[in-house]
Amino acid sequence: MPSDHPEPEPPALPAALLDPWPVIVAGAALWALVTIAAFTIGACESWRPIALAGLGTGVVGTSIFLWQRTAARRGARGAQTGLETQTPPERPIKRRQAKET
């Protein structure tokens, strides 16, 4: 039965949960540590293929994220929605005025 009251809107997520960079940096750091351990500790030699696959997957994933974010900022029709599209404010260009003689 329809009601006269509209459905309540969910609250907006905090900015900290919308920023993907902490997750990207933490993932990259952990895979880098695993890779270093795999190549320096003899007992961890079997980790090498997994560590390299993790690093490769992270590079590919970060590249796709950056590509999609750039497309969203550009306003491309096929760009993923929901990505942060704000660009940093542009600094005004200071032009020298010609001296009048």
GUZAKE-623652 format. One record per atom (N, C-alpha, C): residue in one letter; residue number from 1; z, y, x; atom name. Coordinates in nm, 2 decimals. Layout:
<zakes>
   rest    nr        Z        Y        X   atom
      A   NUM        Z        Y        X     CA
...
</zakes>
This chain:
<zakes>
   rest    nr        Z        Y        X   atom
      M     1     0.00    -0.12     0.08      N
      M     1     0.00     0.00     0.00     CA
      M     1     0.00     0.12     0.09      C
      P     2    -0.10     0.21     0.08      N
      P     2    -0.10     0.33     0.16     CA
      P     2     0.01     0.43     0.13      C
      S     3     0.06     0.49     0.24      N
      S     3     0.17     0.58     0.22     CA
      S     3     0.12     0.72     0.25      C
      D     4     0.20     0.82     0.21      N
      D     4     0.16     0.96     0.23     CA
      D     4     0.19     1.01     0.37      C
      H     5     0.27     0.93     0.44      N
      H     5     0.31     0.97     0.58     CA
      H     5     0.22     0.92     0.68      C
      P     6     0.17     1.00     0.78      N
      P     6     0.08     0.95     0.88     CA
      P     6     0.16     0.86     0.98      C
      E     7     0.09     0.77     1.04      N
      E     7     0.15     0.68     1.14     CA
      E     7     0.21     0.77     1.25      C
      P     8     0.33     0.73     1.30      N
      P     8     0.38     0.81     1.42     CA
      P     8     0.30     0.79     1.54      C
      E     9     0.29     0.89     1.62      N
      E     9     0.21     0.89     1.75     CA
      E     9     0.31     0.84     1.86      C
      P    10     0.26     0.75     1.94      N
      P    10     0.35     0.71     2.05     CA
      P    10     0.37     0.82     2.15      C
      P    11     0.48     0.83     2.22      N
      P    11     0.50     0.94     2.31     CA
      P    11     0.41     0.93     2.43      C
      A    12     0.37     1.04     2.50      N
      A    12     0.29     1.03     2.62     CA
      A    12     0.37     0.97     2.73      C
      L    13     0.29     0.90     2.81      N
      L    13     0.36     0.84     2.93     CA
      L    13     0.39     0.94     3.03      C
      P    14     0.50     0.92     3.11      N
      P    14     0.54     1.02     3.21     CA
      P    14     0.43     1.02     3.32      C
      A    15     0.42     1.14     3.39      N
      A    15     0.32     1.15     3.49     CA
      A    15     0.33     1.05     3.60      C
      A    16     0.45     1.01     3.63      N
      A    16     0.47     0.91     3.74     CA
      A    16     0.41     0.78     3.71      C
      L    17     0.40     0.74     3.58      N
      L    17     0.33     0.62     3.55     CA
      L    17     0.18     0.63     3.54      C
      L    18     0.13     0.75     3.54      N
      L    18    -0.02     0.77     3.53     CA
      L    18    -0.08     0.78     3.67      C
      D    19     0.00     0.81     3.77      N
      D    19    -0.06     0.83     3.90     CA
      D    19    -0.08     0.69     3.97      C
      P    20    -0.20     0.66     4.00      N
      P    20    -0.23     0.52     4.07     CA
      P    20    -0.20     0.52     4.22      C
      W    21    -0.19     0.63     4.28      N
      W    21    -0.18     0.64     4.43     CA
      W    21    -0.06     0.56     4.48      C
      P    22     0.06     0.57     4.43      N
      P    22     0.17     0.50     4.48     CA
      P    22     0.15     0.35     4.48      C
      V    23     0.08     0.30     4.38      N
      V    23     0.05     0.15     4.37     CA
      V    23    -0.05     0.12     4.48      C
      I    24    -0.15     0.20     4.49      N
      I    24    -0.26     0.17     4.59     CA
      I    24    -0.20     0.17     4.73      C
      V    25    -0.12     0.27     4.76      N
      V    25    -0.06     0.28     4.90     CA
      V    25     0.03     0.16     4.92      C
      A    26     0.12     0.13     4.82      N
      A    26     0.21     0.02     4.84     CA
      A    26     0.14    -0.11     4.86      C
      G    27     0.03    -0.14     4.78      N
      G    27    -0.04    -0.26     4.80     CA
      G    27    -0.11    -0.27     4.93      C
      A    28    -0.17    -0.16     4.98      N
      A    28    -0.24    -0.15     5.11     CA
      A    28    -0.14    -0.18     5.22      C
      A    29    -0.02    -0.12     5.21      N
      A    29     0.08    -0.13     5.31     CA
      A    29     0.13    -0.28     5.32      C
      L    30     0.15    -0.34     5.21      N
      L    30     0.20    -0.48     5.20     CA
      L    30     0.09    -0.57     5.26      C
      W    31    -0.04    -0.56     5.22      N
      W    31    -0.14    -0.64     5.28     CA
      W    31    -0.16    -0.62     5.42      C
      A    32    -0.14    -0.49     5.47      N
      A    32    -0.15    -0.47     5.61     CA
      A    32    -0.04    -0.54     5.69      C
      L    33     0.08    -0.54     5.63      N
      L    33     0.19    -0.61     5.70     CA
      L    33     0.17    -0.76     5.70      C
      V    34     0.12    -0.81     5.59      N
      V    34     0.09    -0.96     5.59     CA
      V    34    -0.02    -0.99     5.69      C
      T    35    -0.12    -0.91     5.70      N
      T    35    -0.23    -0.93     5.80     CA
      T    35    -0.18    -0.92     5.94      C
      I    36    -0.09    -0.83     5.97      N
      I    36    -0.03    -0.82     6.10     CA
      I    36     0.05    -0.94     6.14      C
      A    37     0.13    -0.98     6.04      N
      A    37     0.21    -1.10     6.06     CA
      A    37     0.13    -1.23     6.08      C
      A    38     0.02    -1.24     6.00      N
      A    38    -0.07    -1.35     6.01     CA
      A    38    -0.14    -1.36     6.15      C
      F    39    -0.16    -1.25     6.21      N
      F    39    -0.23    -1.25     6.34     CA
      F    39    -0.14    -1.24     6.46      C
      T    40    -0.01    -1.21     6.44      N
      T    40     0.08    -1.20     6.55     CA
      T    40     0.18    -1.32     6.56      C
      I    41     0.22    -1.37     6.44      N
      I    41     0.32    -1.48     6.44     CA
      I    41     0.24    -1.61     6.43      C
      G    42     0.26    -1.70     6.52      N
      G    42     0.19    -1.83     6.53     CA
      G    42     0.21    -1.91     6.40      C
      A    43     0.33    -1.91     6.35      N
      A    43     0.37    -2.00     6.23     CA
      A    43     0.30    -1.95     6.11      C
      C    44     0.25    -1.83     6.11      N
      C    44     0.18    -1.77     5.99     CA
      C    44     0.03    -1.77     6.00      C
      E    45    -0.02    -1.86     6.09      N
      E    45    -0.16    -1.86     6.12     CA
      E    45    -0.24    -1.90     5.99      C
      S    46    -0.18    -1.98     5.90      N
      S    46    -0.26    -2.02     5.78     CA
      S    46    -0.27    -1.91     5.68      C
      W    47    -0.20    -1.80     5.70      N
      W    47    -0.21    -1.69     5.61     CA
      W    47    -0.34    -1.60     5.63      C
      R    48    -0.40    -1.62     5.75      N
      R    48    -0.51    -1.53     5.79     CA
      R    48    -0.62    -1.52     5.68      C
      P    49    -0.67    -1.63     5.62      N
      P    49    -0.78    -1.61     5.52     CA
      P    49    -0.73    -1.53     5.40      C
      I    50    -0.61    -1.56     5.36      N
      I    50    -0.55    -1.49     5.24     CA
      I    50    -0.53    -1.35     5.27      C
      A    51    -0.48    -1.32     5.39      N
      A    51    -0.45    -1.18     5.42     CA
      A    51    -0.58    -1.10     5.43      C
      L    52    -0.68    -1.15     5.49      N
      L    52    -0.81    -1.08     5.49     CA
      L    52    -0.87    -1.07     5.36      C
      A    53    -0.86    -1.17     5.27      N
      A    53    -0.91    -1.16     5.13     CA
      A    53    -0.83    -1.05     5.06      C
      G    54    -0.70    -1.04     5.08      N
      G    54    -0.62    -0.93     5.01     CA
      G    54    -0.66    -0.79     5.06      C
      L    55    -0.68    -0.78     5.19      N
      L    55    -0.73    -0.65     5.24     CA
      L    55    -0.87    -0.61     5.18      C
      G    56    -0.96    -0.71     5.18      N
      G    56    -1.09    -0.69     5.13     CA
      G    56    -1.09    -0.65     4.98      C
      T    57    -1.01    -0.72     4.90      N
      T    57    -1.00    -0.70     4.76     CA
      T    57    -0.95    -0.56     4.74      C
      G    58    -0.85    -0.52     4.82      N
      G    58    -0.79    -0.38     4.81     CA
      G    58    -0.90    -0.27     4.84      C
      V    59    -0.98    -0.30     4.94      N
      V    59    -1.08    -0.20     4.98     CA
      V    59    -1.18    -0.19     4.87      C
      V    60    -1.23    -0.30     4.81      N
      V    60    -1.33    -0.30     4.70     CA
      V    60    -1.27    -0.23     4.58      C
      G    61    -1.14    -0.27     4.54      N
      G    61    -1.08    -0.21     4.43     CA
      G    61    -1.06    -0.06     4.44      C
      T    62    -1.01    -0.01     4.55      N
      T    62    -1.00     0.13     4.58     CA
      T    62    -1.13     0.20     4.57      C
      S    63    -1.23     0.14     4.63      N
      S    63    -1.36     0.20     4.63     CA
      S    63    -1.42     0.22     4.49      C
      I    64    -1.40     0.12     4.40      N
      I    64    -1.44     0.13     4.26     CA
      I    64    -1.36     0.23     4.19      C
      F    65    -1.23     0.24     4.21      N
      F    65    -1.15     0.34     4.15     CA
      F    65    -1.20     0.48     4.19      C
      L    66    -1.22     0.51     4.32      N
      L    66    -1.27     0.64     4.36     CA
      L    66    -1.40     0.67     4.30      C
      W    67    -1.49     0.57     4.30      N
      W    67    -1.62     0.59     4.24     CA
      W    67    -1.62     0.63     4.09      C
      Q    68    -1.53     0.56     4.02      N
      Q    68    -1.52     0.59     3.88     CA
      Q    68    -1.45     0.72     3.85      C
      R    69    -1.35     0.76     3.93      N
      R    69    -1.29     0.89     3.92     CA
      R    69    -1.38     1.00     3.95      C
      T    70    -1.46     0.98     4.05      N
      T    70    -1.56     1.09     4.08     CA
      T    70    -1.66     1.10     3.97      C
      A    71    -1.71     0.99     3.91      N
      A    71    -1.80     1.00     3.79     CA
      A    71    -1.73     1.06     3.67      C
      A    72    -1.60     1.04     3.65      N
      A    72    -1.53     1.10     3.54     CA
      A    72    -1.52     1.25     3.56      C
      R    73    -1.49     1.29     3.68      N
      R    73    -1.48     1.43     3.71     CA
      R    73    -1.62     1.50     3.70      C
      R    74    -1.72     1.43     3.73      N
      R    74    -1.86     1.48     3.72     CA
      R    74    -1.90     1.49     3.57      C
      G    75    -1.84     1.41     3.49      N
      G    75    -1.87     1.41     3.35     CA
      G    75    -1.98     1.31     3.31      C
      A    76    -2.00     1.21     3.40      N
      A    76    -2.11     1.11     3.37     CA
      A    76    -2.08     1.03     3.24      C
      R    77    -2.18     1.00     3.17      N
      R    77    -2.16     0.93     3.04     CA
      R    77    -2.10     0.79     3.06      C
      G    78    -2.14     0.72     3.16      N
      G    78    -2.09     0.58     3.18     CA
      G    78    -1.96     0.57     3.25      C
      A    79    -1.89     0.68     3.28      N
      A    79    -1.77     0.68     3.35     CA
      A    79    -1.66     0.62     3.27      C
      Q    80    -1.56     0.56     3.34      N
      Q    80    -1.45     0.51     3.28     CA
      Q    80    -1.36     0.62     3.22      C
      T    81    -1.30     0.60     3.10      N
      T    81    -1.22     0.70     3.04     CA
      T    81    -1.07     0.67     3.08      C
      G    82    -0.99     0.78     3.07      N
      G    82    -0.85     0.76     3.10     CA
      G    82    -0.81     0.79     3.24      C
      L    83    -0.91     0.82     3.33      N
      L    83    -0.88     0.85     3.47     CA
      L    83    -0.84     1.00     3.48      C
      E    84    -0.75     1.03     3.57      N
      E    84    -0.72     1.17     3.60     CA
      E    84    -0.84     1.24     3.64      C
      T    85    -0.88     1.34     3.57      N
      T    85    -1.00     1.41     3.61     CA
      T    85    -0.98     1.55     3.65      C
      Q    86    -0.85     1.59     3.67      N
      Q    86    -0.83     1.73     3.71     CA
      Q    86    -0.86     1.74     3.86      C
      T    87    -0.93     1.85     3.89      N
      T    87    -0.96     1.88     4.03     CA
      T    87    -0.86     1.98     4.08      C
      P    88    -0.83     1.99     4.20      N
      P    88    -0.74     2.09     4.25     CA
      P    88    -0.81     2.23     4.23      C
      P    89    -0.73     2.33     4.21      N
      P    89    -0.78     2.46     4.18     CA
      P    89    -0.86     2.51     4.30      C
      E    90    -0.97     2.57     4.27      N
      E    90    -1.06     2.62     4.38     CA
      E    90    -1.00     2.75     4.43      C
      R    91    -1.01     2.77     4.56      N
      R    91    -0.96     2.89     4.62     CA
      R    91    -1.07     2.99     4.61      C
      P    92    -1.03     3.12     4.58      N
      P    92    -1.14     3.22     4.57     CA
      P    92    -1.20     3.24     4.71      C
      I    93    -1.33     3.27     4.70      N
      I    93    -1.40     3.30     4.82     CA
      I    93    -1.39     3.44     4.86      C
      K    94    -1.34     3.47     4.98      N
      K    94    -1.32     3.60     5.02     CA
      K    94    -1.45     3.65     5.09      C
      R    95    -1.51     3.75     5.04      N
      R    95    -1.63     3.80     5.10     CA
      R    95    -1.60     3.94     5.17      C
      R    96    -1.66     3.95     5.28      N
      R    96    -1.64     4.08     5.35     CA
      R    96    -1.73     4.18     5.28      C
      Q    97    -1.68     4.30     5.26      N
      Q    97    -1.76     4.40     5.21     CA
      Q    97    -1.82     4.48     5.32      C
      A    98    -1.94     4.51     5.31      N
      A    98    -2.01     4.59     5.41     CA
      A    98    -1.96     4.73     5.42      C
      K    99    -1.94     4.77     5.54      N
      K    99    -1.89     4.91     5.56     CA
      K    99    -2.00     5.01     5.53      C
      E   100    -1.96     5.10     5.44      N
      E   100    -2.05     5.20     5.41     CA
      E   100    -2.05     5.32     5.51      C
      T   101    -2.16     5.36     5.56      N
      T   101    -2.17     5.47     5.66     CA
      T   101    -2.23     5.59     5.60      C
</zakes>
